[in-house]
Amino acid sequence: MVEAGHPVDEPWVASAQSVLKSDNSLSDVRPAIERIFSDELANIRAFSERLAPGELPVC
């Protein structure tokens, strides 16, 4: 969730839903999840610049 005027790459809240294998725990996958969030947020401006003019399809 981002407040108007606040950078979109610095959300107040971000969430992920994970389905774990029986032999995994959240602590096993947390670093990977955090890396994915970090990478995606780092590229959000480029994504937005492609999305706004319709370069990327929506649905």
PDB file of N, H, CA, C and O in Angstrom:
ATOM      1  N   MET A   1       0.849  -1.169   0.000  1.00  0.00           N
ATOM      2  CA  MET A   1       0.000   0.000   0.000  1.00  0.00           C
ATOM      3  C   MET A   1       0.894   1.231   0.000  1.00  0.00           C
ATOM      4  O   MET A   1       1.848   1.318   0.773  1.00  0.00           O
ATOM      5  N   VAL A   2       0.582   2.169  -0.861  1.00  0.00           N
ATOM      6  H   VAL A   2      -0.193   2.098  -1.489  1.00  0.00           H
ATOM      7  CA  VAL A   2       1.373   3.380  -0.995  1.00  0.00           C
ATOM      8  C   VAL A   2       0.459   4.587  -0.841  1.00  0.00           C
ATOM      9  O   VAL A   2      -0.653   4.608  -1.368  1.00  0.00           O
ATOM     10  N   GLU A   3       0.935   5.583  -0.119  1.00  0.00           N
ATOM     11  H   GLU A   3       1.838   5.566   0.309  1.00  0.00           H
ATOM     12  CA  GLU A   3       0.198   6.823   0.068  1.00  0.00           C
ATOM     13  C   GLU A   3       0.485   7.749  -1.116  1.00  0.00           C
ATOM     14  O   GLU A   3       1.599   7.762  -1.638  1.00  0.00           O
ATOM     15  N   ALA A   4      -0.509   8.516  -1.537  1.00  0.00           N
ATOM     16  H   ALA A   4      -1.415   8.505  -1.113  1.00  0.00           H
ATOM     17  CA  ALA A   4      -0.312   9.477  -2.619  1.00  0.00           C
ATOM     18  C   ALA A   4       0.859  10.391  -2.270  1.00  0.00           C
ATOM     19  O   ALA A   4       0.956  10.897  -1.153  1.00  0.00           O
ATOM     20  N   GLY A   5       1.736  10.591  -3.234  1.00  0.00           N
ATOM     21  H   GLY A   5       1.656  10.179  -4.142  1.00  0.00           H
ATOM     22  CA  GLY A   5       2.903  11.431  -3.017  1.00  0.00           C
ATOM     23  C   GLY A   5       4.100  10.681  -2.456  1.00  0.00           C
ATOM     24  O   GLY A   5       5.203  11.224  -2.395  1.00  0.00           O
ATOM     25  N   HIS A   6       3.888   9.440  -2.049  1.00  0.00           N
ATOM     26  H   HIS A   6       2.992   8.999  -2.099  1.00  0.00           H
ATOM     27  CA  HIS A   6       4.966   8.608  -1.501  1.00  0.00           C
ATOM     28  C   HIS A   6       5.527   7.760  -2.638  1.00  0.00           C
ATOM     29  O   HIS A   6       4.760   7.283  -3.475  1.00  0.00           O
ATOM     30  N   PRO A   7       6.849   7.559  -2.692  1.00  0.00           N
ATOM     31  CA  PRO A   7       7.418   6.758  -3.785  1.00  0.00           C
ATOM     32  C   PRO A   7       6.791   5.366  -3.868  1.00  0.00           C
ATOM     33  O   PRO A   7       6.641   4.675  -2.860  1.00  0.00           O
ATOM     34  N   VAL A   8       6.430   4.973  -5.085  1.00  0.00           N
ATOM     35  H   VAL A   8       6.551   5.535  -5.904  1.00  0.00           H
ATOM     36  CA  VAL A   8       5.762   3.694  -5.284  1.00  0.00           C
ATOM     37  C   VAL A   8       6.695   2.524  -4.976  1.00  0.00           C
ATOM     38  O   VAL A   8       6.226   1.425  -4.680  1.00  0.00           O
ATOM     39  N   ASP A   9       8.001   2.744  -5.041  1.00  0.00           N
ATOM     40  H   ASP A   9       8.382   3.637  -5.282  1.00  0.00           H
ATOM     41  CA  ASP A   9       8.950   1.681  -4.747  1.00  0.00           C
ATOM     42  C   ASP A   9       9.284   1.579  -3.262  1.00  0.00           C
ATOM     43  O   ASP A   9      10.179   0.831  -2.869  1.00  0.00           O
ATOM     44  N   GLU A  10       8.557   2.334  -2.441  1.00  0.00           N
ATOM     45  H   GLU A  10       7.829   2.941  -2.760  1.00  0.00           H
ATOM     46  CA  GLU A  10       8.719   2.269  -0.991  1.00  0.00           C
ATOM     47  C   GLU A  10       7.356   2.088  -0.315  1.00  0.00           C
ATOM     48  O   GLU A  10       6.906   2.969   0.418  1.00  0.00           O
ATOM     49  N   PRO A  11       6.705   0.958  -0.557  1.00  0.00           N
ATOM     50  CA  PRO A  11       5.360   0.760   0.006  1.00  0.00           C
ATOM     51  C   PRO A  11       5.398   0.606   1.520  1.00  0.00           C
ATOM     52  O   PRO A  11       6.396   0.162   2.088  1.00  0.00           O
ATOM     53  N   TRP A  12       4.306   0.975   2.156  1.00  0.00           N
ATOM     54  H   TRP A  12       3.496   1.335   1.694  1.00  0.00           H
ATOM     55  CA  TRP A  12       4.183   0.778   3.602  1.00  0.00           C
ATOM     56  C   TRP A  12       3.989  -0.693   3.917  1.00  0.00           C
ATOM     57  O   TRP A  12       4.476  -1.197   4.930  1.00  0.00           O
ATOM     58  N   VAL A  13       3.268  -1.378   3.033  1.00  0.00           N
ATOM     59  H   VAL A  13       2.872  -0.969   2.211  1.00  0.00           H
ATOM     60  CA  VAL A  13       2.935  -2.786   3.249  1.00  0.00           C
ATOM     61  C   VAL A  13       3.118  -3.538   1.937  1.00  0.00           C
ATOM     62  O   VAL A  13       2.736  -3.056   0.871  1.00  0.00           O
ATOM     63  N   ALA A  14       3.698  -4.707   2.030  1.00  0.00           N
ATOM     64  H   ALA A  14       4.009  -5.099   2.897  1.00  0.00           H
ATOM     65  CA  ALA A  14       3.779  -5.628   0.902  1.00  0.00           C
ATOM     66  C   ALA A  14       3.558  -7.016   1.479  1.00  0.00           C
ATOM     67  O   ALA A  14       4.038  -7.317   2.572  1.00  0.00           O
ATOM     68  N   SER A  15       2.836  -7.862   0.757  1.00  0.00           N
ATOM     69  H   SER A  15       2.446  -7.618  -0.131  1.00  0.00           H
ATOM     70  CA  SER A  15       2.561  -9.192   1.292  1.00  0.00           C
ATOM     71  C   SER A  15       2.739 -10.251   0.227  1.00  0.00           C
ATOM     72  O   SER A  15       2.630  -9.986  -0.970  1.00  0.00           O
ATOM     73  N   ALA A  16       3.012 -11.443   0.684  1.00  0.00           N
ATOM     74  H   ALA A  16       3.100 -11.659   1.657  1.00  0.00           H
ATOM     75  CA  ALA A  16       3.160 -12.591  -0.197  1.00  0.00           C
ATOM     76  C   ALA A  16       2.438 -13.767   0.444  1.00  0.00           C
ATOM     77  O   ALA A  16       2.384 -13.901   1.667  1.00  0.00           O
ATOM     78  N   GLN A  17       1.898 -14.595  -0.396  1.00  0.00           N
ATOM     79  H   GLN A  17       1.941 -14.486  -1.389  1.00  0.00           H
ATOM     80  CA  GLN A  17       1.271 -15.826   0.076  1.00  0.00           C
ATOM     81  C   GLN A  17       2.093 -16.976  -0.484  1.00  0.00           C
ATOM     82  O   GLN A  17       2.323 -17.050  -1.691  1.00  0.00           O
ATOM     83  N   SER A  18       2.531 -17.861   0.381  1.00  0.00           N
ATOM     84  H   SER A  18       2.344 -17.801   1.361  1.00  0.00           H
ATOM     85  CA  SER A  18       3.370 -18.982  -0.040  1.00  0.00           C
ATOM     86  C   SER A  18       2.751 -20.297   0.397  1.00  0.00           C
ATOM     87  O   SER A  18       2.219 -20.414   1.501  1.00  0.00           O
ATOM     88  N   VAL A  19       2.826 -21.272  -0.472  1.00  0.00           N
ATOM     89  H   VAL A  19       3.258 -21.178  -1.369  1.00  0.00           H
ATOM     90  CA  VAL A  19       2.407 -22.628  -0.149  1.00  0.00           C
ATOM     91  C   VAL A  19       3.694 -23.435  -0.023  1.00  0.00           C
ATOM     92  O   VAL A  19       4.427 -23.618  -0.996  1.00  0.00           O
ATOM     93  N   LEU A  20       3.952 -23.906   1.173  1.00  0.00           N
ATOM     94  H   LEU A  20       3.357 -23.758   1.963  1.00  0.00           H
ATOM     95  CA  LEU A  20       5.213 -24.583   1.452  1.00  0.00           C
ATOM     96  C   LEU A  20       5.094 -26.092   1.307  1.00  0.00           C
ATOM     97  O   LEU A  20       4.056 -26.688   1.592  1.00  0.00           O
ATOM     98  N   LYS A  21       6.178 -26.682   0.860  1.00  0.00           N
ATOM     99  H   LYS A  21       7.022 -26.198   0.628  1.00  0.00           H
ATOM    100  CA  LYS A  21       6.249 -28.133   0.870  1.00  0.00           C
ATOM    101  C   LYS A  21       6.318 -28.579   2.319  1.00  0.00           C
ATOM    102  O   LYS A  21       6.706 -27.803   3.192  1.00  0.00           O
ATOM    103  N   SER A  22       5.950 -29.801   2.577  1.00  0.00           N
ATOM    104  H   SER A  22       5.634 -30.431   1.869  1.00  0.00           H
ATOM    105  CA  SER A  22       5.895 -30.281   3.960  1.00  0.00           C
ATOM    106  C   SER A  22       7.253 -30.239   4.656  1.00  0.00           C
ATOM    107  O   SER A  22       7.315 -30.158   5.883  1.00  0.00           O
ATOM    108  N   ASP A  23       8.340 -30.294   3.886  1.00  0.00           N
ATOM    109  H   ASP A  23       8.289 -30.360   2.890  1.00  0.00           H
ATOM    110  CA  ASP A  23       9.660 -30.293   4.509  1.00  0.00           C
ATOM    111  C   ASP A  23      10.302 -28.908   4.555  1.00  0.00           C
ATOM    112  O   ASP A  23      11.482 -28.792   4.887  1.00  0.00           O
ATOM    113  N   ASN A  24       9.539 -27.840   4.225  1.00  0.00           N
ATOM    114  H   ASN A  24       8.581 -27.934   3.955  1.00  0.00           H
ATOM    115  CA  ASN A  24      10.041 -26.464   4.274  1.00  0.00           C
ATOM    116  C   ASN A  24       9.343 -25.688   5.375  1.00  0.00           C
ATOM    117  O   ASN A  24       8.223 -26.006   5.776  1.00  0.00           O
ATOM    118  N   SER A  25      10.029 -24.670   5.850  1.00  0.00           N
ATOM    119  H   SER A  25      10.939 -24.411   5.524  1.00  0.00           H
ATOM    120  CA  SER A  25       9.422 -23.740   6.792  1.00  0.00           C
ATOM    121  C   SER A  25       9.546 -22.335   6.213  1.00  0.00           C
ATOM    122  O   SER A  25      10.291 -22.115   5.258  1.00  0.00           O
ATOM    123  N   LEU A  26       8.825 -21.400   6.784  1.00  0.00           N
ATOM    124  H   LEU A  26       8.220 -21.579   7.560  1.00  0.00           H
ATOM    125  CA  LEU A  26       8.891 -20.026   6.297  1.00  0.00           C
ATOM    126  C   LEU A  26      10.313 -19.499   6.365  1.00  0.00           C
ATOM    127  O   LEU A  26      10.736 -18.754   5.481  1.00  0.00           O
ATOM    128  N   SER A  27      11.052 -19.868   7.391  1.00  0.00           N
ATOM    129  H   SER A  27      10.708 -20.473   8.109  1.00  0.00           H
ATOM    130  CA  SER A  27      12.434 -19.394   7.499  1.00  0.00           C
ATOM    131  C   SER A  27      13.303 -19.929   6.357  1.00  0.00           C
ATOM    132  O   SER A  27      14.319 -19.322   6.021  1.00  0.00           O
ATOM    133  N   ASP A  28      12.917 -21.049   5.762  1.00  0.00           N
ATOM    134  H   ASP A  28      12.091 -21.543   6.035  1.00  0.00           H
ATOM    135  CA  ASP A  28      13.653 -21.593   4.615  1.00  0.00           C
ATOM    136  C   ASP A  28      13.467 -20.735   3.363  1.00  0.00           C
ATOM    137  O   ASP A  28      14.402 -20.567   2.579  1.00  0.00           O
ATOM    138  N   VAL A  29      12.278 -20.199   3.176  1.00  0.00           N
ATOM    139  H   VAL A  29      11.519 -20.335   3.813  1.00  0.00           H
ATOM    140  CA  VAL A  29      11.967 -19.470   1.945  1.00  0.00           C
ATOM    141  C   VAL A  29      11.953 -17.953   2.096  1.00  0.00           C
ATOM    142  O   VAL A  29      11.918 -17.234   1.098  1.00  0.00           O
ATOM    143  N   ARG A  30      11.978 -17.466   3.314  1.00  0.00           N
ATOM    144  H   ARG A  30      12.006 -18.050   4.126  1.00  0.00           H
ATOM    145  CA  ARG A  30      11.914 -16.012   3.544  1.00  0.00           C
ATOM    146  C   ARG A  30      12.975 -15.233   2.766  1.00  0.00           C
ATOM    147  O   ARG A  30      12.637 -14.220   2.154  1.00  0.00           O
ATOM    148  N   PRO A  31      14.248 -15.657   2.760  1.00  0.00           N
ATOM    149  CA  PRO A  31      15.238 -14.881   1.998  1.00  0.00           C
ATOM    150  C   PRO A  31      14.903 -14.770   0.510  1.00  0.00           C
ATOM    151  O   PRO A  31      15.099 -13.712  -0.088  1.00  0.00           O
ATOM    152  N   ALA A  32      14.408 -15.835  -0.083  1.00  0.00           N
ATOM    153  H   ALA A  32      14.249 -16.694   0.403  1.00  0.00           H
ATOM    154  CA  ALA A  32      14.037 -15.803  -1.499  1.00  0.00           C
ATOM    155  C   ALA A  32      12.858 -14.862  -1.721  1.00  0.00           C
ATOM    156  O   ALA A  32      12.844 -14.103  -2.689  1.00  0.00           O
ATOM    157  N   ILE A  33      11.878 -14.908  -0.837  1.00  0.00           N
ATOM    158  H   ILE A  33      11.890 -15.525  -0.050  1.00  0.00           H
ATOM    159  CA  ILE A  33      10.706 -14.023  -0.954  1.00  0.00           C
ATOM    160  C   ILE A  33      11.144 -12.567  -0.835  1.00  0.00           C
ATOM    161  O   ILE A  33      10.702 -11.719  -1.611  1.00  0.00           O
ATOM    162  N   GLU A  34      11.995 -12.279   0.116  1.00  0.00           N
ATOM    163  H   GLU A  34      12.354 -12.967   0.746  1.00  0.00           H
ATOM    164  CA  GLU A  34      12.468 -10.903   0.300  1.00  0.00           C
ATOM    165  C   GLU A  34      13.270 -10.425  -0.910  1.00  0.00           C
ATOM    166  O   GLU A  34      13.172  -9.258  -1.287  1.00  0.00           O
ATOM    167  N   ARG A  35      14.058 -11.306  -1.521  1.00  0.00           N
ATOM    168  H   ARG A  35      14.137 -12.255  -1.214  1.00  0.00           H
ATOM    169  CA  ARG A  35      14.806 -10.956  -2.732  1.00  0.00           C
ATOM    170  C   ARG A  35      13.861 -10.636  -3.882  1.00  0.00           C
ATOM    171  O   ARG A  35      14.078  -9.676  -4.621  1.00  0.00           O
ATOM    172  N   ILE A  36      12.821 -11.432  -4.030  1.00  0.00           N
ATOM    173  H   ILE A  36      12.644 -12.212  -3.429  1.00  0.00           H
ATOM    174  CA  ILE A  36      11.841 -11.192  -5.102  1.00  0.00           C
ATOM    175  C   ILE A  36      11.181  -9.830  -4.918  1.00  0.00           C
ATOM    176  O   ILE A  36      11.068  -9.060  -5.872  1.00  0.00           O
ATOM    177  N   PHE A  37      10.747  -9.534  -3.700  1.00  0.00           N
ATOM    178  H   PHE A  37      10.839 -10.160  -2.926  1.00  0.00           H
ATOM    179  CA  PHE A  37      10.135  -8.226  -3.428  1.00  0.00           C
ATOM    180  C   PHE A  37      11.111  -7.104  -3.741  1.00  0.00           C
ATOM    181  O   PHE A  37      10.749  -6.123  -4.390  1.00  0.00           O
ATOM    182  N   SER A  38      12.324  -7.243  -3.290  1.00  0.00           N
ATOM    183  H   SER A  38      12.618  -8.039  -2.763  1.00  0.00           H
ATOM    184  CA  SER A  38      13.338  -6.213  -3.506  1.00  0.00           C
ATOM    185  C   SER A  38      13.592  -5.990  -4.992  1.00  0.00           C
ATOM    186  O   SER A  38      13.642  -4.849  -5.451  1.00  0.00           O
ATOM    187  N   ASP A  39      13.751  -7.071  -5.742  1.00  0.00           N
ATOM    188  H   ASP A  39      13.710  -7.998  -5.370  1.00  0.00           H
ATOM    189  CA  ASP A  39      14.000  -6.969  -7.182  1.00  0.00           C
ATOM    190  C   ASP A  39      12.821  -6.334  -7.911  1.00  0.00           C
ATOM    191  O   ASP A  39      13.008  -5.461  -8.758  1.00  0.00           O
ATOM    192  N   GLU A  40      11.615  -6.769  -7.585  1.00  0.00           N
ATOM    193  H   GLU A  40      11.462  -7.478  -6.897  1.00  0.00           H
ATOM    194  CA  GLU A  40      10.431  -6.242  -8.269  1.00  0.00           C
ATOM    195  C   GLU A  40      10.215  -4.764  -7.945  1.00  0.00           C
ATOM    196  O   GLU A  40       9.863  -3.980  -8.827  1.00  0.00           O
ATOM    197  N   LEU A  41      10.422  -4.383  -6.690  1.00  0.00           N
ATOM    198  H   LEU A  41      10.707  -5.020  -5.974  1.00  0.00           H
ATOM    199  CA  LEU A  41      10.251  -2.974  -6.326  1.00  0.00           C
ATOM    200  C   LEU A  41      11.335  -2.113  -6.959  1.00  0.00           C
ATOM    201  O   LEU A  41      11.084  -0.959  -7.305  1.00  0.00           O
ATOM    202  N   ALA A  42      12.527  -2.656  -7.113  1.00  0.00           N
ATOM    203  H   ALA A  42      12.731  -3.594  -6.832  1.00  0.00           H
ATOM    204  CA  ALA A  42      13.614  -1.913  -7.759  1.00  0.00           C
ATOM    205  C   ALA A  42      13.289  -1.622  -9.221  1.00  0.00           C
ATOM    206  O   ALA A  42      13.779  -0.643  -9.785  1.00  0.00           O
ATOM    207  N   ASN A  43      12.464  -2.470  -9.836  1.00  0.00           N
ATOM    208  H   ASN A  43      12.066  -3.265  -9.378  1.00  0.00           H
ATOM    209  CA  ASN A  43      12.119  -2.311 -11.251  1.00  0.00           C
ATOM    210  C   ASN A  43      10.721  -1.756 -11.487  1.00  0.00           C
ATOM    211  O   ASN A  43      10.244  -1.750 -12.621  1.00  0.00           O
ATOM    212  N   ILE A  44      10.061  -1.292 -10.436  1.00  0.00           N
ATOM    213  H   ILE A  44      10.448  -1.296  -9.514  1.00  0.00           H
ATOM    214  CA  ILE A  44       8.660  -0.871 -10.566  1.00  0.00           C
ATOM    215  C   ILE A  44       8.505   0.358 -11.464  1.00  0.00           C
ATOM    216  O   ILE A  44       7.496   0.487 -12.157  1.00  0.00           O
ATOM    217  N   ARG A  45       9.459   1.236 -11.462  1.00  0.00           N
ATOM    218  H   ARG A  45      10.279   1.132 -10.898  1.00  0.00           H
ATOM    219  CA  ARG A  45       9.339   2.437 -12.310  1.00  0.00           C
ATOM    220  C   ARG A  45       9.382   2.064 -13.793  1.00  0.00           C
ATOM    221  O   ARG A  45       8.597   2.579 -14.588  1.00  0.00           O
ATOM    222  N   ALA A  46      10.293   1.175 -14.159  1.00  0.00           N
ATOM    223  H   ALA A  46      10.931   0.756 -13.513  1.00  0.00           H
ATOM    224  CA  ALA A  46      10.368   0.732 -15.554  1.00  0.00           C
ATOM    225  C   ALA A  46       9.076   0.023 -15.949  1.00  0.00           C
ATOM    226  O   ALA A  46       8.573   0.218 -17.055  1.00  0.00           O
ATOM    227  N   PHE A  47       8.545  -0.788 -15.060  1.00  0.00           N
ATOM    228  H   PHE A  47       8.954  -0.946 -14.161  1.00  0.00           H
ATOM    229  CA  PHE A  47       7.276  -1.471 -15.311  1.00  0.00           C
ATOM    230  C   PHE A  47       6.163  -0.450 -15.525  1.00  0.00           C
ATOM    231  O   PHE A  47       5.388  -0.568 -16.474  1.00  0.00           O
ATOM    232  N   SER A  48       6.078   0.543 -14.659  1.00  0.00           N
ATOM    233  H   SER A  48       6.708   0.640 -13.888  1.00  0.00           H
ATOM    234  CA  SER A  48       5.038   1.573 -14.753  1.00  0.00           C
ATOM    235  C   SER A  48       5.144   2.354 -16.054  1.00  0.00           C
ATOM    236  O   SER A  48       4.134   2.688 -16.673  1.00  0.00           O
ATOM    237  N   GLU A  49       6.383   2.643 -16.465  1.00  0.00           N
ATOM    238  H   GLU A  49       7.203   2.371 -15.962  1.00  0.00           H
ATOM    239  CA  GLU A  49       6.583   3.400 -17.699  1.00  0.00           C
ATOM    240  C   GLU A  49       6.145   2.601 -18.929  1.00  0.00           C
ATOM    241  O   GLU A  49       5.748   3.189 -19.935  1.00  0.00           O
ATOM    242  N   ARG A  50       6.210   1.286 -18.858  1.00  0.00           N
ATOM    243  H   ARG A  50       6.532   0.808 -18.041  1.00  0.00           H
ATOM    244  CA  ARG A  50       5.735   0.441 -19.960  1.00  0.00           C
ATOM    245  C   ARG A  50       4.228   0.225 -19.872  1.00  0.00           C
ATOM    246  O   ARG A  50       3.552   0.122 -20.896  1.00  0.00           O
ATOM    247  N   LEU A  51       3.709   0.157 -18.667  1.00  0.00           N
ATOM    248  H   LEU A  51       4.257   0.241 -17.836  1.00  0.00           H
ATOM    249  CA  LEU A  51       2.288  -0.102 -18.465  1.00  0.00           C
ATOM    250  C   LEU A  51       1.431   1.104 -18.866  1.00  0.00           C
ATOM    251  O   LEU A  51       0.405   0.944 -19.528  1.00  0.00           O
ATOM    252  N   ALA A  52       1.846   2.297 -18.470  1.00  0.00           N
ATOM    253  H   ALA A  52       2.679   2.427 -17.932  1.00  0.00           H
ATOM    254  CA  ALA A  52       1.047   3.505 -18.684  1.00  0.00           C
ATOM    255  C   ALA A  52       0.674   3.742 -20.141  1.00  0.00           C
ATOM    256  O   ALA A  52      -0.486   4.051 -20.415  1.00  0.00           O
ATOM    257  N   PRO A  53       1.596   3.615 -21.086  1.00  0.00           N
ATOM    258  CA  PRO A  53       1.198   3.869 -22.484  1.00  0.00           C
ATOM    259  C   PRO A  53       0.550   2.667 -23.175  1.00  0.00           C
ATOM    260  O   PRO A  53       0.260   2.722 -24.370  1.00  0.00           O
ATOM    261  N   GLY A  54       0.325   1.594 -22.437  1.00  0.00           N
ATOM    262  H   GLY A  54       0.560   1.549 -21.466  1.00  0.00           H
ATOM    263  CA  GLY A  54      -0.344   0.434 -23.009  1.00  0.00           C
ATOM    264  C   GLY A  54       0.593  -0.570 -23.658  1.00  0.00           C
ATOM    265  O   GLY A  54       0.147  -1.461 -24.382  1.00  0.00           O
ATOM    266  N   GLU A  55       1.880  -0.433 -23.405  1.00  0.00           N
ATOM    267  H   GLU A  55       2.242   0.291 -22.816  1.00  0.00           H
ATOM    268  CA  GLU A  55       2.851  -1.364 -23.979  1.00  0.00           C
ATOM    269  C   GLU A  55       2.664  -2.781 -23.442  1.00  0.00           C
ATOM    270  O   GLU A  55       2.945  -3.755 -24.140  1.00  0.00           O
ATOM    271  N   LEU A  56       2.191  -2.894 -22.201  1.00  0.00           N
ATOM    272  H   LEU A  56       1.963  -2.103 -21.633  1.00  0.00           H
ATOM    273  CA  LEU A  56       1.930  -4.191 -21.594  1.00  0.00           C
ATOM    274  C   LEU A  56       0.429  -4.430 -21.527  1.00  0.00           C
ATOM    275  O   LEU A  56      -0.319  -3.536 -21.133  1.00  0.00           O
ATOM    276  N   PRO A  57      -0.014  -5.601 -21.899  1.00  0.00           N
ATOM    277  CA  PRO A  57      -1.455  -5.879 -21.843  1.00  0.00           C
ATOM    278  C   PRO A  57      -1.939  -6.034 -20.392  1.00  0.00           C
ATOM    279  O   PRO A  57      -1.215  -6.512 -19.519  1.00  0.00           O
ATOM    280  N   VAL A  58      -3.155  -5.621 -20.181  1.00  0.00           N
ATOM    281  H   VAL A  58      -3.743  -5.233 -20.891  1.00  0.00           H
ATOM    282  CA  VAL A  58      -3.796  -5.800 -18.876  1.00  0.00           C
ATOM    283  C   VAL A  58      -4.991  -6.717 -19.119  1.00  0.00           C
ATOM    284  O   VAL A  58      -5.957  -6.319 -19.771  1.00  0.00           O
ATOM    285  N   CYS A  59      -4.933  -7.911 -18.611  1.00  0.00           N
ATOM    286  H   CYS A  59      -4.149  -8.234 -18.081  1.00  0.00           H
ATOM    287  CA  CYS A  59      -5.947  -8.954 -18.791  1.00  0.00           C
ATOM    288  C   CYS A  59      -6.033  -9.438 -20.192  1.00  0.00           C
ATOM    289  O   CYS A  59      -6.842 -10.315 -20.493  1.00  0.00           O
TER     290      CYS A  59
END
